[in-house]
Amino acid sequence: MIAELRARDPLLFWTGALMAAGLAVAMVAAIIDTRLVLGINPWIKPIKFLTSITIFLWSAAWFMAETRPRPRARAVVRWVFVVAMVTEISLIALQAGRGTTSHFNVGTPLDGAIFAVMGLMITVNTVGAMLLLWLLRRDTPTYRTGYLWGVRLGVALFILASLQGWLIVGHMAHTVPGPDGGPGLPLVNWSTEHGDLRVAHFFGMHALQALPLLGYILDRATTAAAPTRRLLVLATAIAWIAVMAALLTMALRGHPLVQVPLNG
C-alpha cells in the first residue's frame, strides 16, 4: 500500500510523510508546552491540521493515478497542494510557538499578515482541487464505476466544503453566537455551548475519503450493475450534502453538535 502510494505521486507522498513526522513533533510539543491559548494547549491546532493535511495529501497522491495524461496540469496540481499546505501548516505552527492564535487573529500587523497569507493559501488550494476535478479521467470502466464516481464526487464535495470556509472567515470566528474558546469536545474542540461552523466544514472535507471508499467497496463486494453502483454513490453524495447543510444550519442557529449541560 505504501509503495503503491509512493509510486503514484512521490512528491505528494513524501510531503505527506513530512506532515506525519511533523505530527509526531507537535504531539511531543503538546506534552512539553503547558501554556493555554483560548483555554487549550496551543499545539492542539497544529496536531489537528497536520493530521488532516497528511490524509489530504496522501488522498491526492492516490487520486493522481486517475487523472488524464496531462503532465503540466498534473504538476500544477501537485505543486499547488504542496506549497499551499506547507505554507499553511508552517504559519499555524509559528503562531502556536508564539503562544497565540492563527485564525482570525488581526491583533497586530504581523498577525494580520499571517492570517491573510493563510487565507490566500486555502484559496489557492481550493483552485488546485478544482483543477484536479477537471483532470480526472472521463472514461469509466464498468468494474470501477463506483470507485471512480466516488473520487469525482468526493473531490467535488471537498471543494464545496473548502468554499464554506469563506463563510467562517467572513464571520471572523467559528463559534455562533459566542466567542471562540470555552468548553468543547475532546481534541476537535467543537463548542458544546454554541453553534460551531467547523462541524459542517469537517464533514464535507472528508467526503474526499469516504465516497471513494464507498465506491470501492461497492465495486468489490457487490454484484450490482454499474448503473446501480453509480446511483448508490450519487445518492450517498446527495445525502452527504444534505447532512452538511443541516450541520451548517444548526451552527448558524447557535446549536452545538453535542450540548454538555453546565454543572450547578
C-alpha positions as a Python dict, from the first residue, in 0.01 Angstrom:
ca = {
    (1, 'M'): (0, 0, 0),
    (2, 'I'): (273, 249, 97),
    (3, 'A'): (488, 151, -202),
    (4, 'E'): (189, 196, -434),
    (5, 'L'): (109, 535, -283),
    (6, 'R'): (469, 648, -326),
    (7, 'A'): (473, 528, -686),
    (8, 'R'): (152, 712, -773),
    (9, 'D'): (292, 1053, -678),
    (10, 'P'): (628, 1072, -499),
    (11, 'L'): (608, 1447, -428),
    (12, 'L'): (268, 1431, -259),
    (13, 'F'): (363, 1111, -78),
    (14, 'W'): (683, 1249, 71),
    (15, 'T'): (521, 1581, 161),
    (16, 'G'): (251, 1384, 341),
    (17, 'A'): (523, 1184, 517),
    (18, 'L'): (683, 1510, 625),
    (19, 'M'): (349, 1616, 772),
    (20, 'A'): (323, 1286, 957),
    (21, 'A'): (668, 1343, 1104),
    (22, 'G'): (563, 1695, 1199),
    (23, 'L'): (260, 1547, 1372),
    (24, 'A'): (487, 1343, 1598),
    (25, 'V'): (687, 1657, 1683),
    (26, 'A'): (370, 1855, 1757),
    (27, 'M'): (245, 1581, 1989),
    (28, 'V'): (569, 1596, 2186),
    (29, 'A'): (544, 1976, 2196),
    (30, 'A'): (189, 1947, 2333),
    (31, 'I'): (321, 1738, 2621),
    (32, 'I'): (609, 1973, 2700),
    (33, 'D'): (431, 2306, 2648),
    (34, 'T'): (192, 2384, 2934),
    (35, 'R'): (62, 2716, 2801),
    (36, 'L'): (-305, 2768, 2710),
    (37, 'V'): (-449, 2964, 2417),
    (38, 'L'): (-826, 3014, 2431),
    (39, 'G'): (-832, 2753, 2704),
    (40, 'I'): (-650, 2476, 2517),
    (41, 'N'): (-291, 2374, 2452),
    (42, 'P'): (-154, 2581, 2159),
    (43, 'W'): (-30, 2266, 1983),
    (44, 'I'): (-375, 2110, 1953),
    (45, 'K'): (-446, 2311, 1638),
    (46, 'P'): (-121, 2208, 1464),
    (47, 'I'): (-194, 1847, 1561),
    (48, 'K'): (-540, 1865, 1403),
    (49, 'F'): (-416, 2033, 1087),
    (50, 'L'): (-114, 1806, 1047),
    (51, 'T'): (-343, 1503, 1071),
    (52, 'S'): (-588, 1647, 820),
    (53, 'I'): (-318, 1763, 577),
    (54, 'T'): (-141, 1425, 587),
    (55, 'I'): (-465, 1249, 496),
    (56, 'F'): (-541, 1507, 225),
    (57, 'L'): (-200, 1487, 58),
    (58, 'W'): (-196, 1109, 58),
    (59, 'S'): (-551, 1103, -80),
    (60, 'A'): (-447, 1342, -357),
    (61, 'A'): (-141, 1126, -429),
    (62, 'W'): (-363, 821, -467),
    (63, 'F'): (-608, 1000, -696),
    (64, 'M'): (-338, 1135, -929),
    (65, 'A'): (-330, 794, -1095),
    (66, 'E'): (-691, 855, -1201),
    (67, 'T'): (-614, 1177, -1388),
    (68, 'R'): (-577, 1222, -1763),
    (69, 'P'): (-221, 1221, -1907),
    (70, 'R'): (-159, 1595, -1889),
    (71, 'P'): (186, 1626, -1725),
    (72, 'R'): (190, 2006, -1693),
    (73, 'A'): (-156, 2025, -1538),
    (74, 'R'): (-69, 1740, -1302),
    (75, 'A'): (249, 1923, -1198),
    (76, 'V'): (49, 2240, -1128),
    (77, 'V'): (-195, 2047, -907),
    (78, 'R'): (71, 1869, -703),
    (79, 'W'): (282, 2182, -652),
    (80, 'V'): (-21, 2393, -562),
    (81, 'F'): (-117, 2139, -295),
    (82, 'V'): (238, 2114, -160),
    (83, 'V'): (311, 2487, -146),
    (84, 'A'): (-31, 2573, -3),
    (85, 'M'): (-28, 2305, 266),
    (86, 'V'): (336, 2352, 372),
    (87, 'T'): (284, 2729, 399),
    (88, 'E'): (-44, 2688, 588),
    (89, 'I'): (88, 2447, 850),
    (90, 'S'): (414, 2641, 889),
    (91, 'L'): (219, 2954, 980),
    (92, 'I'): (-10, 2764, 1216),
    (93, 'A'): (294, 2613, 1390),
    (94, 'L'): (462, 2954, 1404),
    (95, 'Q'): (163, 3104, 1583),
    (96, 'A'): (143, 2808, 1819),
    (97, 'G'): (509, 2857, 1904),
    (98, 'R'): (441, 3227, 1967),
    (99, 'G'): (159, 3132, 2202),
    (100, 'T'): (-117, 3300, 2005),
    (101, 'T'): (-400, 3210, 1768),
    (102, 'S'): (-351, 3165, 1395),
    (103, 'H'): (-706, 3200, 1262),
    (104, 'F'): (-898, 3530, 1282),
    (105, 'N'): (-602, 3694, 1453),
    (106, 'V'): (-552, 4052, 1329),
    (107, 'G'): (-436, 4196, 1661),
    (108, 'T'): (-101, 4312, 1521),
    (109, 'P'): (23, 4380, 1165),
    (110, 'L'): (225, 4056, 1178),
    (111, 'D'): (-73, 3851, 1296),
    (112, 'G'): (-295, 4010, 1032),
    (113, 'A'): (-42, 3936, 758),
    (114, 'I'): (-12, 3573, 872),
    (115, 'F'): (-389, 3529, 869),
    (116, 'A'): (-412, 3688, 523),
    (117, 'V'): (-148, 3455, 380),
    (118, 'M'): (-327, 3156, 533),
    (119, 'G'): (-649, 3264, 364),
    (120, 'L'): (-468, 3301, 34),
    (121, 'M'): (-317, 2953, 64),
    (122, 'I'): (-655, 2792, 129),
    (123, 'T'): (-797, 2975, -173),
    (124, 'V'): (-508, 2856, -390),
    (125, 'N'): (-553, 2501, -260),
    (126, 'T'): (-923, 2512, -350),
    (127, 'V'): (-836, 2620, -703),
    (128, 'G'): (-592, 2327, -717),
    (129, 'A'): (-875, 2093, -615),
    (130, 'M'): (-1092, 2236, -894),
    (131, 'L'): (-813, 2165, -1141),
    (132, 'L'): (-782, 1810, -1003),
    (133, 'L'): (-1156, 1760, -1059),
    (134, 'W'): (-1118, 1877, -1419),
    (135, 'L'): (-820, 1646, -1469),
    (136, 'L'): (-994, 1328, -1352),
    (137, 'R'): (-1035, 1069, -1624),
    (138, 'R'): (-1351, 1084, -1833),
    (139, 'D'): (-1385, 713, -1907),
    (140, 'T'): (-1545, 484, -1651),
    (141, 'P'): (-1466, 113, -1681),
    (142, 'T'): (-1765, -91, -1568),
    (143, 'Y'): (-1575, -275, -1297),
    (144, 'R'): (-1461, 58, -1140),
    (145, 'T'): (-1780, 260, -1174),
    (146, 'G'): (-1848, 305, -803),
    (147, 'Y'): (-1491, 397, -717),
    (148, 'L'): (-1437, 649, -998),
    (149, 'W'): (-1766, 823, -931),
    (150, 'G'): (-1675, 824, -563),
    (151, 'V'): (-1349, 1002, -648),
    (152, 'R'): (-1526, 1261, -866),
    (153, 'L'): (-1799, 1333, -615),
    (154, 'G'): (-1557, 1323, -321),
    (155, 'V'): (-1339, 1591, -481),
    (156, 'A'): (-1649, 1796, -567),
    (157, 'L'): (-1773, 1788, -206),
    (158, 'F'): (-1424, 1871, -81),
    (159, 'I'): (-1436, 2184, -297),
    (160, 'L'): (-1780, 2271, -163),
    (161, 'A'): (-1658, 2236, 196),
    (162, 'S'): (-1349, 2444, 116),
    (163, 'L'): (-1572, 2723, -16),
    (164, 'Q'): (-1774, 2702, 304),
    (165, 'G'): (-1455, 2800, 480),
    (166, 'W'): (-1505, 3152, 345),
    (167, 'L'): (-1827, 3171, 547),
    (168, 'I'): (-1618, 3104, 856),
    (169, 'V'): (-1364, 3367, 753),
    (170, 'G'): (-1641, 3618, 684),
    (171, 'H'): (-1777, 3556, 1033),
    (172, 'M'): (-1422, 3601, 1173),
    (173, 'A'): (-1494, 3319, 1417),
    (174, 'H'): (-1610, 2961, 1405),
    (175, 'T'): (-1844, 2987, 1705),
    (176, 'V'): (-2202, 3118, 1674),
    (177, 'P'): (-2309, 3330, 1857),
    (178, 'G'): (-2050, 3316, 2136),
    (179, 'P'): (-1677, 3387, 2120),
    (180, 'D'): (-1426, 3120, 2018),
    (181, 'G'): (-1288, 2922, 2307),
    (182, 'G'): (-1475, 2779, 2601),
    (183, 'P'): (-1596, 2422, 2656),
    (184, 'G'): (-1558, 2191, 2358),
    (185, 'L'): (-1544, 1829, 2253),
    (186, 'P'): (-1211, 1649, 2312),
    (187, 'L'): (-937, 1720, 2056),
    (188, 'V'): (-1161, 1877, 1787),
    (189, 'N'): (-1278, 2131, 2049),
    (190, 'W'): (-1611, 2189, 1873),
    (191, 'S'): (-1817, 2407, 2103),
    (192, 'T'): (-2056, 2230, 2340),
    (193, 'E'): (-2232, 2558, 2426),
    (194, 'H'): (-2284, 2731, 2089),
    (195, 'G'): (-2301, 2657, 1720),
    (196, 'D'): (-1970, 2568, 1554),
    (197, 'L'): (-1917, 2623, 1181),
    (198, 'R'): (-1626, 2379, 1177),
    (199, 'V'): (-1853, 2075, 1208),
    (200, 'A'): (-2009, 2104, 861),
    (201, 'H'): (-1671, 2203, 719),
    (202, 'F'): (-1505, 1891, 863),
    (203, 'F'): (-1785, 1662, 746),
    (204, 'G'): (-1771, 1797, 392),
    (205, 'M'): (-1393, 1787, 364),
    (206, 'H'): (-1374, 1418, 447),
    (207, 'A'): (-1617, 1317, 174),
    (208, 'L'): (-1287, 1313, -18),
    (209, 'Q'): (-1203, 983, 151),
    (210, 'A'): (-1548, 843, 234),
    (211, 'L'): (-1710, 845, -111),
    (212, 'P'): (-1421, 678, -299),
    (213, 'L'): (-1401, 416, -23),
    (214, 'L'): (-1775, 351, -51),
    (215, 'G'): (-1747, 320, -428),
    (216, 'Y'): (-1452, 82, -398),
    (217, 'I'): (-1645, -140, -155),
    (218, 'L'): (-1949, -144, -386),
    (219, 'D'): (-1729, -243, -682),
    (220, 'R'): (-1558, -523, -493),
    (221, 'A'): (-1824, -654, -257),
    (222, 'T'): (-2149, -641, -455),
    (223, 'T'): (-2286, -788, -776),
    (224, 'A'): (-2494, -481, -853),
    (225, 'A'): (-2480, -349, -1209),
    (226, 'A'): (-2262, -47, -1285),
    (227, 'P'): (-2556, 196, -1312),
    (228, 'T'): (-2681, 82, -972),
    (229, 'R'): (-2341, 131, -810),
    (230, 'R'): (-2312, 475, -964),
    (231, 'L'): (-2660, 564, -840),
    (232, 'L'): (-2577, 445, -487),
    (233, 'V'): (-2265, 663, -473),
    (234, 'L'): (-2456, 961, -616),
    (235, 'A'): (-2737, 912, -363),
    (236, 'T'): (-2482, 899, -82),
    (237, 'A'): (-2323, 1221, -208),
    (238, 'I'): (-2662, 1394, -213),
    (239, 'A'): (-2732, 1271, 140),
    (240, 'W'): (-2385, 1393, 241),
    (241, 'I'): (-2464, 1742, 113),
    (242, 'A'): (-2797, 1735, 297),
    (243, 'V'): (-2620, 1648, 624),
    (244, 'M'): (-2365, 1923, 559),
    (245, 'A'): (-2648, 2171, 509),
    (246, 'A'): (-2820, 2053, 827),
    (247, 'L'): (-2499, 2083, 1030),
    (248, 'L'): (-2436, 2431, 889),
    (249, 'T'): (-2792, 2541, 963),
    (250, 'M'): (-2763, 2406, 1317),
    (251, 'A'): (-2442, 2601, 1372),
    (252, 'L'): (-2580, 2924, 1225),
    (253, 'R'): (-2875, 2897, 1464),
    (254, 'G'): (-2632, 2866, 1755),
    (255, 'H'): (-2692, 2499, 1834),
    (256, 'P'): (-2391, 2280, 1920),
    (257, 'L'): (-2349, 1934, 1772),
    (258, 'V'): (-2334, 1795, 2126),
    (259, 'Q'): (-2456, 2006, 2415),
    (260, 'V'): (-2299, 1945, 2754),
    (261, 'P'): (-2507, 2092, 3036),
    (262, 'L'): (-2326, 2318, 3279),
    (263, 'N'): (-2281, 2181, 3631),
    (264, 'G'): (-2455, 2355, 3911),
}
